[in-house]
């Protein structure tokens, strides 16, 4: 009875202050619409734990060497961090991946800062030249929101190397400029590479080694600033000119005779060794994955990506096109559509039942053309002109021996 009296008082207060009630209802409705337009909607909840990934690439190392020389030093250096739950490492051919898990609720940026501080200790333990540990992208297990291919249009015939080059140097950099994109991963095709294939017989005849050739190429590919000698990055010209520049690199002189790279090796373009391929529509293709920055609104990000795709297609060479083959937005739309359909069906099915229920238990009557409300807790008995008290077990619609015959009183609303 106490709860019912409280509800009755709230209803009476709302009726006595109709303008204030209307203002509050409109304010709540406006706040709801504002929040609905800005709430991040995903197809399913992201339950990925607070985790930081550390990747170290070391081409040529076996999984055993990667585990011993790289993964183990990184794992050991992470123990003792505040909020740490566990450390899990995976070592494959030429690549180390270490996952550092933190307790739920840990700020991801705080966790990354802690891991970065410990990586300085791990780098000292890794032998020089075997790789540099790097933090993974700031994303989650559900951060792969957009997948696409870079393919030939009808009549075009670009090679897998050319498609991968367009992906790495045109599509990928432009997609990374979209706010909310933390990284873009390339997959498929062949990465373009300048290759120097040494002739062992020519090296032996000139008393040279692989180290001599490597040292000459590395030393030639440096920028040296004026006034001060600074080590910088070198650049190789594209096309045949770049290959010719590499061929003309001087290794050393033997008896006054210069020995160039072209004398002991063949220089040409070639693909790198790859660890996987992308199959789209039953054929090998070139493409990429777009990774979402953590806590980013997925739908807004996908809208921005679609706008950027139009610009990318305008920048690609004639005959190439970027095509979407997966978007998390499709799942979001289907999930939201399912919810809307369920709500609509519920409203259609429940509204008539609620209306019938309201009509059968109507608590208001008419007197002098005005709406009035009877006393709370008393159920009218229209046929017999009596009222029964439910608290005493009097049932509506039937005369109880203890029912008191007296007129039904009503109260005018003011």
C-alpha positions in Angstrom: 0.0 0.0 0.0 2.9 2.4 0.8 4.3 2.0 -2.7 0.9 2.6 -4.3 0.3 5.7 -2.2 3.6 7.0 -3.3 2.7 6.4 -7.0 -0.6 8.1 -6.4 1.1 11.1 -4.9 3.5 11.4 -7.9 0.6 11.2 -10.3 -1.4 13.8 -8.4 1.7 16.1 -8.3 2.2 15.7 -12.0 -1.5 16.6 -12.7 -1.3 19.6 -10.4 1.9 20.9 -12.2 1.1 20.1 -15.8 3.4 22.7 -17.3 6.4 21.6 -15.3 5.7 18.0 -16.1 5.5 18.8 -19.8 8.8 20.6 -19.7 10.5 17.7 -17.9 9.1 15.2 -20.4 10.2 17.3 -23.4 13.7 17.7 -21.8 14.0 14.0 -21.2 12.9 13.2 -24.7 15.4 15.7 -26.1 18.2 14.2 -24.0 17.3 10.8 -25.2 17.3 11.7 -28.9 20.7 13.5 -28.4 22.2 10.5 -26.7 20.8 8.1 -29.3 22.5 10.0 -32.1 25.9 9.8 -30.4 25.9 6.5 -28.7 28.5 4.1 -30.3 26.6 1.1 -31.8 28.4 -2.1 -32.6 27.2 -5.4 -33.9 28.2 -7.2 -30.7 30.0 -6.2 -27.5 33.7 -6.0 -27.4 34.9 -8.2 -24.5 38.6 -8.0 -25.4 40.7 -7.7 -22.2 43.2 -4.9 -21.5 46.1 -6.2 -23.6 49.3 -4.8 -25.1 51.1 -6.6 -27.9 54.8 -6.5 -28.7 56.0 -7.6 -32.2 59.6 -8.3 -33.2 60.5 -9.2 -36.8 63.7 -11.1 -37.4 63.8 -12.6 -40.9 65.7 -15.8 -41.2 65.5 -17.0 -37.5 63.9 -20.3 -36.8 61.0 -20.5 -34.3 63.4 -22.0 -31.7 65.9 -19.1 -32.1 63.1 -16.6 -32.0 61.7 -18.0 -28.8 65.2 -18.2 -27.1 66.7 -14.9 -28.3 63.7 -12.6 -28.6 60.4 -13.8 -27.1 61.9 -14.9 -23.7 63.8 -11.7 -23.0 60.6 -9.7 -23.8 58.4 -11.9 -21.6 60.8 -11.8 -18.6 61.1 -8.0 -18.7 57.3 -7.6 -18.3 56.9 -9.4 -15.0 56.3 -7.1 -12.0 54.2 -4.5 -13.8 51.3 -3.2 -11.7 48.0 -4.8 -12.6 49.7 -7.5 -14.7 47.6 -10.7 -15.1 49.7 -12.9 -17.4 52.2 -12.8 -20.3 51.9 -15.1 -23.3 54.3 -15.3 -26.2 54.2 -16.9 -29.6 57.2 -17.6 -31.8 57.0 -18.4 -35.5 59.5 -18.3 -38.4 61.0 -14.8 -38.3 58.4 -13.2 -36.0 57.9 -12.9 -32.2 54.6 -11.9 -30.7 54.2 -11.3 -27.0 50.8 -10.5 -25.4 50.8 -8.7 -22.1 47.4 -9.0 -20.3 46.3 -6.5 -17.6 43.5 -6.5 -15.1 40.0 -5.4 -16.3 39.6 -1.6 -16.0 43.3 -0.8 -16.6 43.6 2.2 -18.9 45.1 1.0 -22.1 47.3 4.0 -22.6 48.7 3.7 -19.1 49.4 0.0 -19.8 51.2 0.8 -23.1 53.4 3.3 -21.3 54.4 0.7 -18.7 55.3 -1.8 -21.4 57.3 0.8 -23.4 59.4 1.5 -20.3 60.2 -2.2 -19.9 61.0 -2.7 -23.5 64.2 -0.6 -23.0 65.4 -3.4 -20.7 64.4 -6.1 -23.2 66.3 -4.4 -26.0 69.5 -4.7 -24.1 69.0 -8.5 -23.7 68.3 -9.1 -27.4 71.4 -9.6 -29.5 72.2 -6.7 -31.8 70.8 -7.0 -35.3 68.1 -9.6 -34.5 65.2 -7.2 -34.4 63.7 -4.3 -32.7 60.6 -4.9 -30.5 57.7 -2.6 -31.4 54.3 -2.1 -29.8 51.3 -3.4 -31.7 48.4 -1.1 -32.8 46.0 0.4 -30.3 43.0 -1.8 -31.2 41.0 -4.8 -29.9 40.1 -8.3 -31.2 37.1 -6.8 -32.9 39.0 -3.8 -34.4 39.2 -5.3 -38.0 36.2 -3.2 -39.3 37.0 -3.0 -43.1 38.5 -5.4 -45.5 39.2 -4.6 -49.2 41.0 -5.7 -52.3 43.0 -3.8 -54.9 42.3 -5.5 -58.2 42.3 -5.1 -61.9 39.3 -3.6 -63.7 38.0 -5.3 -66.8 40.7 -5.3 -69.5 43.6 -4.4 -67.2 46.4 -6.7 -66.5 48.6 -5.4 -63.6 50.9 -8.0 -62.0 50.6 -9.0 -58.3 53.8 -6.9 -57.6 52.2 -3.8 -59.2 49.0 -4.3 -57.3 50.8 -4.7 -54.0 52.9 -1.6 -54.7 49.8 0.4 -55.3 48.4 -0.9 -52.0 51.5 -0.1 -50.0 52.2 3.3 -51.5 48.8 4.7 -52.3 45.9 3.0 -50.6 47.5 2.3 -47.3 48.9 5.8 -46.6 45.7 7.5 -47.6 43.5 5.2 -45.4 45.8 5.9 -42.4 44.9 9.6 -42.6 41.3 8.8 -41.7 40.6 9.8 -38.0 40.0 6.7 -36.0 42.2 4.4 -38.0 45.1 3.1 -36.0 46.7 0.9 -38.7 46.3 -0.7 -42.1 47.7 -4.2 -42.8 48.6 -5.3 -46.3 48.2 -8.9 -47.4 48.5 -10.7 -50.7 50.5 -10.2 -53.8 54.3 -9.7 -53.8 56.2 -6.9 -52.1 58.6 -5.2 -54.6 62.2 -5.6 -53.8 65.6 -4.8 -55.2 67.5 -8.1 -55.3 71.2 -8.6 -55.7 71.9 -12.2 -56.7 75.6 -13.0 -56.1 77.8 -15.2 -58.2 79.9 -17.2 -55.9 82.5 -18.1 -58.5 83.0 -14.4 -59.3 83.4 -13.6 -55.7 86.0 -16.3 -55.2 87.9 -15.2 -58.3 88.2 -11.7 -57.0 88.9 -12.7 -53.4 85.7 -11.1 -52.1 83.0 -12.2 -49.6 79.3 -11.6 -49.2 80.2 -9.3 -46.3 82.3 -7.1 -48.6 79.4 -6.7 -51.1 76.9 -5.9 -48.3 79.2 -3.4 -46.7 79.6 -1.6 -50.0 75.9 -1.4 -50.7 75.1 -0.2 -47.2 77.8 2.4 -47.3 76.7 3.7 -50.7 73.0 4.1 -49.6 73.6 6.9 -47.1 73.0 10.6 -47.1 75.8 12.8 -45.7 74.9 16.3 -44.7 77.3 19.2 -45.4 79.5 20.5 -42.6 78.6 17.6 -40.2 78.7 13.9 -41.1 75.3 12.4 -40.2 74.0 9.0 -41.0 70.8 9.3 -42.8 68.5 7.4 -45.1 69.5 6.7 -48.8 67.1 6.5 -51.7 67.2 4.4 -54.8 65.7 5.9 -58.0 62.8 4.0 -59.4 62.8 2.0 -62.6 65.9 0.9 -64.6 68.0 3.8 -63.3 67.8 2.5 -59.7 68.9 -0.9 -60.8 71.8 0.6 -62.8 72.9 2.7 -59.8 73.1 -0.5 -57.7 75.1 -2.2 -60.4 77.6 0.6 -60.5 78.4 0.5 -56.7 82.1 0.1 -56.2 83.0 -2.7 -53.8 86.8 -2.2 -53.7 89.9 -2.0 -55.9 92.1 -5.0 -56.6 95.5 -4.1 -58.0 94.2 -0.8 -59.3 91.2 -2.4 -61.0 87.8 -1.4 -59.6 85.3 -4.2 -58.8 81.7 -3.2 -59.1 78.5 -5.0 -58.0 77.7 -5.8 -61.6 80.9 -7.8 -61.8 79.9 -10.3 -59.1 76.1 -10.2 -59.1 72.9 -9.9 -61.1 70.7 -7.0 -60.0 67.0 -7.0 -60.7 63.5 -6.6 -59.2 61.9 -9.5 -57.4 59.3 -10.4 -54.8 60.0 -10.8 -51.1 59.4 -14.1 -49.4 55.8 -14.1 -48.2 54.1 -16.0 -45.4 50.5 -15.9 -46.7 48.1 -15.0 -49.5 44.7 -13.4 -49.9 42.0 -15.3 -51.8 38.9 -13.2 -52.9 36.1 -14.6 -55.1 38.2 -17.8 -55.6 41.2 -16.0 -57.0 44.4 -14.7 -55.5 44.2 -11.0 -54.8 45.9 -8.0 -53.1 44.2 -6.2 -50.2 44.3 -4.9 -46.7 42.7 -4.8 -43.3 41.7 -1.5 -41.6 42.1 -1.6 -37.8 39.9 0.6 -35.7 41.3 2.7 -32.9 40.0 1.5 -29.5 36.8 3.3 -28.3 36.1 4.7 -31.8 32.5 4.9 -33.1 32.4 2.1 -35.7 29.7 3.5 -37.9 31.2 7.0 -38.1 34.6 5.5 -38.9 33.1 3.4 -41.7 31.3 6.4 -43.2 34.7 8.3 -43.2 36.4 5.3 -44.8 33.8 5.1 -47.6 34.4 8.8 -48.4 38.2 8.2 -48.5 37.8 5.2 -50.8 36.4 7.5 -53.5 39.5 9.6 -53.3 41.8 6.5 -53.4 40.1 5.2 -56.5 40.8 8.6 -58.1 44.5 8.3 -57.2 45.1 4.7 -58.3 46.5 4.1 -61.8 43.9 3.7 -64.6 42.7 0.1 -64.6 43.0 -0.4 -60.8 40.2 -0.2 -58.3 39.7 -0.6 -54.6 36.7 -2.8 -53.8 35.2 -3.5 -50.4 34.5 -7.2 -49.6 33.8 -6.9 -45.9 32.5 -4.1 -43.7 31.4 -4.3 -40.1 28.8 -1.7 -40.8 26.7 -4.5 -42.5 26.6 -6.4 -39.3 25.8 -3.2 -37.3 22.9 -2.4 -39.6 21.5 -6.0 -39.4 21.8 -6.0 -35.6 20.1 -2.7 -35.3 17.4 -3.8 -37.8 16.7 -6.9 -35.7 16.3 -4.8 -32.6 14.0 -2.3 -34.4 11.9 -5.1 -35.8 11.5 -6.8 -32.3 10.5 -3.5 -30.7 8.0 -2.7 -33.5 6.5 -6.2 -33.2 6.3 -5.9 -29.5 4.6 -2.5 -29.7 2.0 -3.8 -32.2 1.2 -6.9 -30.2 1.3 -5.3 -26.7 -0.6 -2.0 -27.5 -4.0 -3.6 -28.2 -3.7 -5.8 -25.2 -2.8 -2.8 -23.0 -5.7 -0.8 -24.4 -8.2 -3.6 -23.7 -6.8 -4.0 -20.2 -7.0 -0.2 -19.6 -10.6 -0.2 -20.9 -11.6 -3.0 -18.5 -10.1 -1.4 -15.4 -10.9 2.2 -16.2 -10.4 4.2 -13.0 -12.1 7.4 -14.2 -15.8 8.2 -14.9 -17.6 11.1 -16.3 -19.6 13.6 -14.2 -21.0 16.8 -15.6 -18.8 16.3 -18.7 -15.6 16.3 -16.6 -13.2 13.5 -15.8 -13.1 12.4 -12.2 -11.2 9.7 -10.4 -12.5 7.5 -7.7 -10.9 6.8 -4.4 -7.8 4.6 -4.7 -8.1 1.0 -3.6 -11.9 0.8 -4.4 -13.1 -1.1 -7.4 -16.5 0.0 -8.8 -19.2 -2.5 -9.4 -21.2 -1.0 -12.3 -24.1 -3.5 -12.4 -25.0 -3.3 -8.7 -24.0 0.3 -7.9 -21.8 -0.9 -5.1 -18.1 -0.8 -4.5 -15.9 -3.4 -3.0 -12.7 -3.1 -1.1 -10.0 -5.5 -2.7 -8.1 -5.4 0.6 -11.0 -7.2 2.2 -11.3 -9.8 -0.5 -14.3 -8.2 -2.3 -14.1 -9.2 -5.9 -15.2 -6.7 -8.7 -18.2 -7.7 -10.7 -19.8 -9.9 -8.0 -21.7 -9.1 -4.8 -20.0 -10.2 -1.6 -22.1 -10.7 1.5 -20.0 -8.2 3.3 -20.2 -5.6 0.6 -21.7 -2.3 1.8 -24.3 -0.8 -0.5 -23.6 2.9 -0.8 -23.2 5.3 -3.7 -19.8 5.4 -5.5 -18.2 8.7 -4.6 -16.0 10.4 -7.1 -13.6 13.4 -7.0 -13.3 16.2 -9.4 -9.8 16.9 -10.8 -8.6 20.4 -10.3 
